[in-house]
Amino acid sequence: MADIRTAGEQRRAWLSAALLSVALLVVPLLVWLLLPRPSPVMPVRREPAAALVLPPQPELTAPREVEAPPAPSAPPAPPPPPREVTAASVGPVRGVVLDPEGHPSAGAVVSCREPPGNSASADAEGRFELPPEADGCTAIAALQPYGDAEPTRVAAGRDNVLRLLAAGAIVGEVVDPSGRPVEAYLLAIESFTPAGSGAHAGVNGRARKVSDPGGAFRWDALAPGRYVLTASSAGRPPARSRPVDVAAGRAAERVRIVLAQGATLRGRVVDAASRAPVVEAQVELDSATSSGANAISLALTDANGDYELEGVPASGPFSVRVRHQQYMAKIVSGLDARGAQSTRVDVELRQLDDGGAREELTGIGAMLSLSSGRVIIAGVVEGGPAASAGLLAGDVIARIDGRPTTELPLADCIQLLRGPAGTVVSVGVEREGRTLDVTIRRDVVVR
């Protein structure tokens, strides 16, 4: 009986445990089913480390596409300098140019030196107007015979004043080697380097006839700068002064030019094919001065083709040009009287061909010019000695036969490069920072 009671109690205990287990399972299930479900939480996808580095993308430069939080506001940028303001926001640059006495200077040229590019001319009242782009530039004014105005910073919205500097003068005399005055002569400006940077067109080559018992001269109304003068007279070839510095409002004095007596060049001009005399051919000095001013009169050949040219240099190389309307002009170079009273050269001229060359000479076949005191090759004759030696337009000729060209007038450089065919000349050339020494054999050049 006791065993039966014990077995029943055990069954009831197991049943109670089973019901309790079921309740523990059923109650959470009912809670899960009855309560609202939260949004599912997705696990974070983990990529390999390399995938986290994004390649550079151009569109990231646009803040809208980066989706980054706005950056904190930065302090405003400083305003740009006056010259960088748009031209539409400023007006033109206006002002006036005055002469040294304060009078309006009509026709003065006003230009921006820094930065360059804008220029204007003053009207009858000396007023000028530069475009808005010139606001803040450093301007100068130039007008012969005055010196350039001091560089002045000009600006829109104010009345800018540019004042020209007073002109200067050169005072001197022309004498012969013994010191006696030459009473009548031609005086010319051989070269001029302005003290400022303005344009002084037409200064080189300006000439005037002087007649004075004492051989004295005074040349007024000269812009400040460095001058070389040339004098010549009948029977006396051109001679130069020393470099003369002219200051604003002052006269450079005691300038002396010595004119020596020249030699006489004689000869005959004939037809190169028939050997017949060429009548009324003109014979004259060529490139005796850089200015072209020369008081030595040309000579004409007579019925026998003979000529006599008085006043050629008594020493040193010189050239003559011989021309006739029916013949090619010919420049005979490398002539030298060697201190004698006379020398002789006969010339053959070739008749002109329709559409052909019009001039022949002996030299290297290069045209020269002067720029900022430097001798520049302006061009070379195709097929000539200079071109064959590799010289180019724009090359600077620094030396000729070892002599620095900075110490020589342009006319002397031309004479040194010319010479008889077959002779050689050494030329030092500067190009792009390099110096080239070239030996060139002179030859006949036709152009």
C-alpha positions in Angstrom: 0.0 0.0 0.0 2.8 2.2 0.8 4.5 1.4 -2.5 1.3 2.4 -4.4 1.1 5.7 -2.5 4.7 6.5 -3.2 4.4 5.8 -7.0 1.4 8.2 -7.2 3.2 10.9 -5.5 6.1 10.4 -7.9 3.8 10.7 -10.9 2.2 13.9 -9.6 5.7 15.4 -9.1 6.7 14.5 -12.7 3.5 15.9 -14.0 3.9 19.2 -12.1 7.5 19.5 -13.5 6.2 18.9 -17.0 3.5 21.5 -16.8 5.9 24.0 -15.4 8.3 23.4 -18.3 5.5 23.8 -20.8 4.4 27.1 -19.1 8.0 28.4 -19.3 8.0 27.7 -23.0 4.4 28.9 -23.9 4.4 32.2 -21.9 7.4 33.8 -23.8 5.9 32.6 -27.1 2.6 34.3 -26.3 4.4 37.5 -25.3 6.4 37.5 -28.6 3.3 37.0 -30.6 1.1 39.6 -28.9 3.6 42.5 -28.4 4.6 44.8 -31.5 7.7 43.8 -33.3 10.7 46.3 -33.4 12.5 46.9 -36.7 15.0 44.3 -37.5 18.5 45.1 -36.7 20.8 44.3 -39.6 24.3 43.2 -38.7 27.1 45.5 -39.8 28.8 44.2 -42.9 32.5 44.1 -42.3 34.7 44.7 -45.4 38.3 43.9 -45.8 40.6 46.8 -44.7 41.6 47.6 -48.3 38.0 48.2 -49.3 37.6 51.0 -46.8 40.1 53.2 -48.7 38.1 55.0 -51.4 39.9 56.0 -54.6 40.1 59.7 -55.3 37.1 61.0 -57.1 36.8 64.4 -58.8 33.3 64.9 -57.7 34.4 65.0 -54.1 35.5 68.6 -54.8 31.9 69.6 -54.9 30.7 69.9 -51.3 27.1 69.0 -52.2 28.2 65.5 -53.3 30.5 64.8 -50.3 27.6 65.1 -47.9 30.0 66.3 -45.2 28.8 68.5 -42.4 29.1 72.2 -43.2 32.5 73.7 -42.3 32.6 76.5 -39.7 32.5 79.9 -41.3 35.9 81.4 -42.1 36.9 85.0 -41.8 36.4 86.9 -45.1 39.4 87.0 -47.5 41.3 90.3 -47.8 40.3 92.4 -50.8 42.5 92.2 -53.9 44.9 95.0 -54.7 43.5 97.9 -56.8 44.9 96.7 -60.1 43.1 93.3 -59.8 39.7 94.9 -59.5 37.7 94.2 -62.7 38.1 96.9 -65.3 34.4 97.5 -65.3 34.4 98.6 -61.7 36.9 101.5 -62.2 36.9 104.3 -64.6 39.6 105.5 -67.0 42.9 106.9 -65.8 43.0 110.6 -66.6 45.6 113.3 -66.1 47.7 116.1 -67.6 51.2 116.4 -69.0 53.0 119.7 -68.2 56.3 121.1 -69.6 59.1 122.2 -67.2 57.4 125.7 -67.0 54.0 124.2 -66.1 52.4 124.7 -69.5 50.3 121.9 -71.1 52.3 119.7 -73.4 50.2 118.7 -76.4 51.2 115.6 -78.2 53.2 114.1 -75.3 53.1 110.3 -75.3 52.0 108.8 -72.0 52.7 105.1 -71.5 52.7 102.5 -68.8 56.2 101.3 -68.1 55.3 98.8 -65.4 53.3 96.9 -66.4 53.7 97.8 -70.1 51.0 97.8 -72.7 48.8 101.0 -72.4 49.6 104.3 -73.9 47.9 107.5 -75.0 48.7 110.9 -76.5 48.0 114.2 -74.8 45.4 116.5 -76.5 45.8 120.2 -77.1 45.3 120.9 -73.4 47.9 118.4 -72.4 45.1 116.0 -71.1 45.4 112.3 -71.5 43.2 109.3 -70.8 44.4 105.7 -70.3 42.0 102.7 -70.2 40.8 101.3 -66.8 43.3 98.5 -67.1 46.1 101.1 -66.5 44.8 101.8 -63.0 47.8 101.6 -60.7 50.5 101.4 -63.4 53.8 103.3 -63.4 53.6 105.8 -66.2 56.0 108.1 -68.0 55.5 110.9 -70.5 57.8 111.8 -73.4 57.9 114.7 -75.8 60.8 116.2 -77.7 62.9 118.1 -76.9 62.2 117.6 -73.2 63.4 114.8 -71.0 61.0 112.1 -69.9 58.8 112.8 -67.0 59.7 111.0 -63.8 58.0 107.6 -63.5 54.7 108.1 -61.6 52.1 105.7 -60.3 48.8 106.8 -61.8 45.3 105.8 -60.6 41.7 106.1 -61.6 39.6 108.7 -59.9 42.2 111.4 -59.4 43.9 114.0 -61.6 47.3 112.6 -62.3 50.1 115.1 -63.2 53.2 114.1 -65.2 55.9 116.9 -65.6 58.5 116.8 -68.3 62.1 117.6 -67.5 63.9 120.6 -69.0 65.9 120.2 -72.1 69.7 120.5 -72.2 72.3 121.7 -74.7 75.7 121.0 -76.1 78.3 123.7 -76.7 81.5 123.2 -78.5 83.7 123.8 -81.5 85.1 122.2 -84.7 88.7 122.6 -85.5 91.4 121.2 -87.7 94.3 119.1 -86.3 96.4 122.3 -85.7 93.5 123.8 -83.6 92.4 126.3 -86.3 88.6 126.7 -86.5 86.7 125.1 -89.3 84.3 127.9 -90.2 81.6 126.0 -92.2 80.6 122.4 -91.6 77.7 120.0 -91.2 76.9 118.9 -87.6 74.8 115.8 -87.0 73.6 113.6 -84.1 75.4 110.3 -84.7 73.8 108.4 -81.8 71.6 109.2 -78.9 70.7 107.1 -75.8 67.9 108.8 -73.8 68.2 109.2 -70.1 64.6 107.9 -69.7 62.8 105.1 -71.5 60.5 107.2 -73.7 60.4 107.2 -77.4 62.6 109.8 -79.1 62.1 109.0 -82.8 64.0 111.0 -85.3 66.8 112.1 -83.0 69.5 110.1 -84.7 70.5 111.7 -88.0 69.3 115.2 -87.1 71.7 117.6 -88.8 72.3 121.3 -89.2 74.7 123.5 -91.1 76.9 125.7 -89.0 78.8 128.7 -90.1 80.9 130.5 -87.5 84.3 132.2 -87.8 85.4 130.6 -84.6 84.1 127.2 -85.6 81.8 127.3 -82.5 78.3 125.8 -82.2 75.6 125.5 -79.6 72.8 122.9 -80.0 69.8 123.7 -77.8 66.6 121.8 -77.0 68.2 118.4 -76.5 66.5 115.8 -74.4 68.6 114.5 -71.5 70.8 111.6 -72.4 74.1 110.6 -74.0 75.0 112.0 -77.5 77.7 111.4 -80.0 78.0 114.2 -82.6 79.5 114.0 -86.1 81.0 116.9 -88.1 82.1 117.0 -91.7 83.0 119.6 -94.3 84.1 119.9 -97.9 87.4 117.9 -98.3 87.2 116.7 -94.7 85.6 113.3 -93.9 83.3 112.8 -91.0 84.7 112.8 -87.5 83.0 112.1 -84.2 82.9 113.7 -80.8 83.4 111.9 -77.5 80.3 110.7 -75.8 78.5 113.7 -74.3 76.1 113.4 -71.4 73.4 116.1 -71.4 71.5 116.7 -68.1 68.1 118.3 -67.8 68.3 122.0 -67.9 72.0 122.2 -68.3 74.5 122.6 -71.1 77.4 120.3 -71.7 80.3 122.5 -72.7 83.9 122.3 -74.2 83.0 119.6 -76.7 85.6 119.6 -79.5 85.5 117.8 -82.8 88.7 117.6 -84.9 88.3 117.5 -88.7 91.4 116.3 -90.6 92.0 116.9 -94.3 90.8 113.9 -96.4 92.4 112.2 -99.3 91.3 112.0 -102.9 90.0 108.8 -104.5 90.4 108.5 -108.3 89.5 105.8 -110.8 87.4 104.8 -113.8 84.0 103.1 -114.0 83.5 100.7 -117.0 80.9 98.2 -118.2 81.8 94.8 -116.9 80.9 93.1 -120.3 82.0 95.5 -122.9 84.7 97.5 -121.0 83.1 100.7 -122.3 83.2 103.7 -120.0 80.1 104.4 -117.9 79.3 108.1 -118.2 77.7 110.0 -115.3 77.9 107.2 -112.8 77.7 108.5 -109.2 80.6 107.7 -106.8 80.1 108.6 -103.1 81.2 107.5 -99.6 79.0 104.7 -98.2 78.2 104.2 -94.5 80.8 106.8 -93.4 78.4 107.7 -90.6 75.6 105.9 -88.8 73.4 109.0 -89.1 73.9 109.3 -92.9 74.9 112.9 -92.5 77.9 113.6 -94.7 79.2 116.8 -96.3 81.4 115.1 -98.8 79.9 115.7 -102.2 79.5 112.8 -104.6 81.5 112.7 -107.8 80.3 112.0 -111.4 82.2 110.1 -114.1 83.1 112.0 -117.2 83.0 110.9 -120.8 85.9 108.6 -120.3 84.3 107.1 -117.1 86.9 108.8 -114.9 86.0 110.2 -111.5 87.7 112.1 -108.6 86.2 112.0 -105.1 87.7 114.4 -102.6 87.5 114.0 -98.9 87.7 110.3 -98.3 89.3 109.1 -95.1 93.1 109.3 -95.2 93.5 106.2 -93.1 91.3 103.3 -92.0 88.9 101.2 -94.1 86.1 103.0 -96.0 83.7 102.1 -98.7 82.3 103.8 -101.8 79.0 103.2 -103.6 78.9 103.4 -107.4 75.6 103.5 -109.2 74.0 104.3 -112.5 70.4 103.8 -113.4 71.2 101.2 -116.1 73.5 99.1 -113.9 73.5 97.2 -110.6 74.8 99.4 -107.8 78.2 98.3 -106.4 79.7 98.9 -103.0 83.5 98.7 -103.1 84.8 98.1 -99.6 88.0 97.6 -97.7 89.6 100.8 -99.3 92.4 102.5 -97.4 94.5 105.5 -98.5 97.1 104.6 -95.8 97.9 108.2 -95.1 98.6 109.2 -98.7 97.0 112.2 -100.3 95.3 110.0 -103.0 94.5 106.5 -103.9 92.9 104.8 -106.9 90.3 102.2 -107.6 88.6 101.2 -110.9 85.1 99.8 -110.8 83.2 97.4 -113.1 79.4 97.6 -113.2 77.1 94.9 -114.4 73.9 95.8 -116.3 70.6 95.3 -114.6 68.5 92.2 -115.4 64.7 92.4 -115.3 63.6 91.3 -111.9 67.1 90.5 -110.8 69.4 91.7 -108.0 70.1 95.4 -107.9 73.2 95.6 -105.7 76.5 93.8 -105.1 79.2 94.2 -102.5 82.0 92.2 -100.8 81.6 91.3 -97.2 79.8 88.8 -95.1 76.3 89.5 -96.2 74.7 90.7 -92.9 72.6 93.7 -92.2 73.3 95.4 -88.9 71.3 97.6 -86.5 71.8 99.2 -83.1 69.6 98.4 -80.1 70.3 99.6 -76.6 74.0 100.1 -77.5 74.4 96.6 -78.9 75.1 95.7 -82.5 72.4 93.3 -83.7 72.2 91.3 -86.9 68.9 92.5 -88.5 69.1 90.0 -91.3 71.4 87.8 -93.4 71.6 87.4 -97.2 70.5 83.9 -98.2 73.5 81.9 -99.4 76.0 84.6 -98.2 79.0 84.0 -96.0 77.2 85.0 -92.8 74.3 82.6 -93.5 76.7 79.8 -94.4 78.6 80.4 -91.1 75.3 79.9 -89.2 74.7 83.5 -88.2 71.0 84.4 -87.6 68.9 87.5 -87.4 68.8 88.6 -83.8 72.4 87.5 -83.0 74.4 90.1 -81.1 77.9 90.9 -82.6 80.1 91.3 -79.5 83.5 91.4 -81.1 85.0 92.0 -84.6 88.6 90.8 -84.9 88.9 90.9 -81.1 87.6 94.5 -80.8 84.5 94.9 -78.6 81.7 96.4 -80.6 80.5 98.4 -77.5 83.6 100.6 -78.1 82.8 101.1 -81.8 80.3 103.2 -83.7 77.9 101.2 -85.9 79.5 102.7 -89.1 82.9 101.3 -88.0 81.5 97.9 -87.4 80.1 97.9 -90.9 83.4 98.8 -92.4 85.3 96.2 -90.4 82.9 93.4 -91.6 83.3 94.5 -95.2 86.5 93.9 -97.1 88.0 92.3 -100.3 86.7 88.9 -101.3 88.8 86.0 -100.0 89.9 87.8 -96.8 88.6 86.5 -93.4 87.2 88.2 -90.4 86.7 86.8 -86.8 83.3 87.5 -85.3 82.2 86.9 -81.7 78.5 86.3 -81.5 76.2 86.2 -78.5 73.1 84.0 -78.7 70.8 82.9 -75.9 73.5 83.4 -73.3 76.2 81.7 -75.2 79.2 83.2 -77.0 80.3 81.8 -80.4 83.5 82.7 -82.2 83.2 82.3 -85.9 85.7 82.9 -88.7 84.0 84.1 -91.9 85.5 84.3 -95.3 84.3 87.4 -97.2 82.9 87.0 -100.6 80.8 88.8 -103.3 77.2 89.2 -102.1 74.4 90.0 -104.5 71.1 91.2 -103.3 
